[in-house]
Amino acid sequence: MLRSQEFSQEPPPAGRIEDSVLMESSHQPRGRIGILTAGGDCAGLNAVIAGIVKYGISVGYECFGFEKGFEGVLSPILMRPLTLDVVRGISHLGGTILHSTNRGRFGAKKGEGESASIPSEVLDEAEHNLKSLGIDALIVIGGDGSLSGALQLAGRGIKIIGVPKTIDNDLAATDQTFGFSTAQAVAVEAIDRVHTTATSHDRVIFVEVMGRHTGWIALKAGLAGGADAILCPEFAFDIEELVRFLRERKRSTTRSAIVVVAEGATIAGEHVLDDITAGMEVHFGGIAERIRREIEVRAPGEFEMRSTILGHMQRGGTPNARDRNLAKAYGVGAIDALLAGEDKVMVSLRDGAILRVPMEKAVSRLKTVDETTLEYQTARKLEVFIH
């Protein structure tokens, strides 16, 4: 029995195209598409859904959404029809109308480079449900972990198209993931705001941003926001050296400082973990406060320091124009991939064009900040503390 969390309407039986969908398309039915959003939410998810449904229906596909990510594909099945009326006016909304989860039975990533095999009985159930519902292809909107899980399902003969979603911008197979631009803008605005209170009180303020394994938000937002120090997971830094830098700042005419730190930055090679749940991905958090305490131990009473964690503010809210347009282009690109007969590919942005790359390649490695990165080189030349 099919069930939806918010809608009592059941989808039509497998193999029958819903009348309202047929009326919206002048083309012959091509098949059924399943759509899901998996992993953490971000700005632009609804724009992708709208792009897929609007273009998909126009070329003859029947579209259905699975709620709560891959959990909606499993029992109980959480599935709802997606028509033009459903997706009208949603592109500017944050979050996802299909809901999402980064926990559950389909978890395929625990951390950087760590993959987990999804139990065969879970894959069996997902395969059975999708085939019994007559789903011809599944479009998975997700990041590294979600697409790794999708790749395992594709091994069961389910046609999969991936859409790259993560605020971390760390998928190497694409120039940019949607959600990153908005998250970056939120961080810049926060940095701008703490500048004034830091200057007013001659304080050192640590701003912790998201970025478990890569420092793209920290680097780009920190540089744009005029941060004095930027700490990324890719580069080890010495607390003593940071203390010396802050002492020099204090002796100058500008005695305040803003330090932007990615949640995945390390102290003496160790991460600061907010939460560890058995079998699940680790949660980083608290690095900014940890650094503040370490500095206080080494330089007691020398600095008036505060720390703030932006957290999920970076994920939520209205997507900016860049993310809306990119998300819609990805949605259209996913349908184009299906029309071209593609399978096990992820749509990708390369040099201003939407291309397709093998999904296995897309999740094989992370895109990290290095010393050749333009913003890194710029920050160093502007004497920002970044090591």
Secondary structure as GFF3:
##gff-version 3
##sequence-region A 1 387
A	DSSP	beta_strand	2	3	.	.	.	ID=ss1
A	DSSP	alpha_helix	19	23	.	.	.	ID=ss2
A	DSSP	beta_strand	31	37	.	.	.	ID=ss3
A	DSSP	alpha_helix	45	58	.	.	.	ID=ss4
A	DSSP	beta_strand	61	66	.	.	.	ID=ss5
A	DSSP	three_ten_helix	69	73	.	.	.	ID=ss6
A	DSSP	beta_strand	77	81	.	.	.	ID=ss7
A	DSSP	alpha_helix	84	87	.	.	.	ID=ss8
A	DSSP	beta_strand	109	111	.	.	.	ID=ss9
A	DSSP	beta_strand	114	115	.	.	.	ID=ss10
A	DSSP	alpha_helix	120	132	.	.	.	ID=ss11
A	DSSP	beta_strand	137	142	.	.	.	ID=ss12
A	DSSP	alpha_helix	144	154	.	.	.	ID=ss13
A	DSSP	beta_strand	160	164	.	.	.	ID=ss14
A	DSSP	alpha_helix	180	201	.	.	.	ID=ss15
A	DSSP	beta_strand	204	209	.	.	.	ID=ss16
A	DSSP	alpha_helix	216	224	.	.	.	ID=ss17
A	DSSP	beta_strand	229	231	.	.	.	ID=ss18
A	DSSP	alpha_helix	239	251	.	.	.	ID=ss19
A	DSSP	beta_strand	257	262	.	.	.	ID=ss20
A	DSSP	beta_strand	266	267	.	.	.	ID=ss21
A	DSSP	beta_strand	270	271	.	.	.	ID=ss22
A	DSSP	beta_strand	273	275	.	.	.	ID=ss23
A	DSSP	beta_strand	283	284	.	.	.	ID=ss24
A	DSSP	alpha_helix	287	298	.	.	.	ID=ss25
A	DSSP	beta_strand	305	309	.	.	.	ID=ss26
A	DSSP	three_ten_helix	311	314	.	.	.	ID=ss27
A	DSSP	alpha_helix	321	339	.	.	.	ID=ss28
A	DSSP	beta_strand	345	350	.	.	.	ID=ss29
A	DSSP	beta_strand	353	358	.	.	.	ID=ss30
A	DSSP	alpha_helix	359	362	.	.	.	ID=ss31
A	DSSP	alpha_helix	374	381	.	.	.	ID=ss32
###
